[in-house]
Amino acid sequence: MESPDAPAEPVLPPPKLTRNWWTWLVFGALAGLVVASNLGAIFDPKARAEADPAAAEIQAAPTALKQFAAMEDLKRLAKQTGSRSPDAGLDGSESSLDGTIRSLKAKSSVSDGAAEWLLALQAVNGETLDRSAIDKLLKSEDPGSQRIGQSFAGELSDPSQIHGDDPPQNVARWIASHPGEDKVPVEATGVKVNAIAFAAIFGYLAAIFLGGVASIVAYIVLKKGGSLPARGYQTGLSLAGTDARGGRMAIYFGVFLTISAIPSVLAAAVPSLKGALIPMLAGVYVVMILLTPVFCTIPLFGDRIAFRGIIGDRSDLLKKLGWGLCGYMANFPLFLLALLVTAPLQKVLPPPSHEIIEMVKGSNPINQLLLYFVAAAAAPLIEEPMFRGVLFPALQRLFASPTMAIILTGCVFGVIHPQGPALWLPLALIGMTAAVLTRQTGSLIPAILMHFLHNTTIYIFSLILA
């Protein structure tokens, strides 16, 4: 029997978790590898040498032409119904065509493609054809461009000599078939636009823009008034726990780099698989979705968290969805503002591109649906748990500042995307908006919905333009 005067057992403090800073170094190295890989593809000297110097201007031309075609169709409908002609409608689509013509004119001396598009748009717009652009095509080393130049110069009478179905070829063929005509009808370009649908899309975007401005103003006013406190999100992390988060992000990037390369490697090794590239890509993202809960919760250095802790608060689902919708609208004007700010970069850098948007062109409906799954559904379900669920709370603890964590999370999110530096700021703002939503509501649900709606909008708009 113990003596009543025996000293009590000392109470030991809980074991202190050891710091593992190296996880952040590994994560940084892998993230840097992703960025370097993306930049290498964008700034590849061989690809740049082969690229058209007017690629950005040529890329913008079809959109301007479709806006112009929609305007012409609306004018025609207005004339038939006796209603007011929409001369100032569609947010300045005619001035968009004029601006595109000016941009193409500046590059027409160094690019056959720019010269072809310039002449086609001038012909459709009823302008005097640029003689220097015609001379450029007549002296071209490409026989196809030479014949297009001959048509615009009035020296070609056989339209069958012009091959191709792009608008410049279609317009050149029409001119060869209709000598002496002053203006080329927009139908001759081969561009078919449902003007009502086009106007509806721009009306929707205008409504989202106005809703976004209203959401931003309301958020600022309510925040300043103190009636909209943030619920916070995973605020109890230890410093050692943040290192486990760095390790989880490193594992995610390592696996993603490995798995995402499989479709391209297989297609290169087995040429017959090139036609299955899109289904293979969708398969990769299905695997990544299934692995995301593992990436988020894998035990490291004694740190554990359940996936429901990553998702956060799941109560008041309708309210969470409302936050996601408002976040989607609020992000839209910010995204457009960022595009305007970075517009000068887009003139000197290679045009932004994403493999999914490129794959959409010419894809069949099934592949388009698979690409939609990858872009709109898979990306938010993978990226939000990782960037907002794992990385954001860790940075918030490391820097003891939610604002700094929001900015840094957004920046990392922006730079790892493949579109290139010209779109880093707009993409970073998407990540920042998602982080604000997550901290404000204590849940990933609004951020996932916001991300899904944004990607859906971009994908559908790209699909229509394609």
KATAMO-V779724 format. One record per pair of residues at least 6 apart in sequence whose C-alpha atoms are under 7 Angstrom apart, sorted by the first residue. I is the first residue (numbers start at 1). J is the second residue. Records with the same first field share a line. If there is no record, write none. Layout:
I->J / J
This chain:
17->240
18->240
19->240 / 243
20->240 / 243
21->243
23->243 / 246 / 247
24->243 / 246 / 247
26->250
27->246 / 247 / 249 / 250
30->250 / 253 / 254
31->253 / 416
34->416
35->415 / 416
38->418
39->420
42->350 / 420
52->111
53->111
54->107 / 111 / 114
55->351
56->351
57->103 / 104
58->114
61->100
63->465
64->96 / 97 / 100
65->97
66->191 / 193
67->93
68->93 / 94 / 97
69->186 / 193
70->193 / 194 / 195 / 198
73->195
74->86 / 195
75->85 / 86
78->84 / 85
79->85
90->199 / 202
101->118 / 121
104->114 / 118
105->118
107->114
108->114 / 115 / 133
109->133 / 136
112->137 / 145
115->133
116->168
117->168
119->129 / 130
120->168 / 171
122->128 / 129
123->129 / 183 / 184
124->183 / 184 / 185 / 186
126->182 / 183
134->149 / 152 / 153
137->145 / 146 / 149
138->146 / 149 / 150
139->146
140->146
144->162
147->162
148->162 / 169 / 172
150->156
151->172 / 175 / 176
152->172 / 175
156->176
157->176 / 177
158->176
159->173 / 176 / 177
162->169 / 173
163->169
167->189 / 190
170->188 / 189 / 190
171->188 / 189
174->188
208->329
209->329 / 332 / 333
211->329
212->326 / 329 / 330 / 331 / 332 / 333
213->330 / 333
215->326 / 330
216->330
222->228
230->439 / 440 / 441
231->439 / 440 / 441 / 442
232->439 / 440 / 442
233->393 / 438 / 439 / 442
234->393
235->393
237->397
239->397 / 398
241->303
242->394
244->300 / 301 / 303
245->390 / 391 / 394
248->295 / 296
251->295
252->295
259->284
260->284
263->277 / 280 / 281
267->273 / 274 / 277
278->367
279->370
282->370 / 374
285->374 / 378
288->382
289->378 / 381 / 382
292->382
293->307
296->307 / 386 / 390
297->304 / 305 / 306 / 307
310->385 / 389
311->389 / 443 / 444
312->442 / 443 / 444
313->442 / 443
314->443
320->445 / 446
321->446 / 449
323->446
324->446 / 447 / 449 / 450
325->450
327->433 / 450
328->450 / 453 / 454
331->430 / 433
335->426 / 429
338->425 / 426
339->426
342->422
345->422
346->422
349->422
352->419 / 420 / 422 / 423
353->419
354->418 / 419
356->371
357->462
360->368 / 463
361->466
372->459
375->455
376->452 / 455 / 456
377->452
380->448 / 451 / 452
381->448
384->444 / 447 / 448
387->409
388->435
391->409
392->405 / 406 / 409
395->405
396->402 / 405
406->432 / 435 / 436
407->432
409->431 / 432
410->428 / 429 / 431 / 432
411->428
413->428 / 431
414->424 / 425 / 427 / 428
415->424
434->447
437->446 / 447
438->444 / 446 / 447
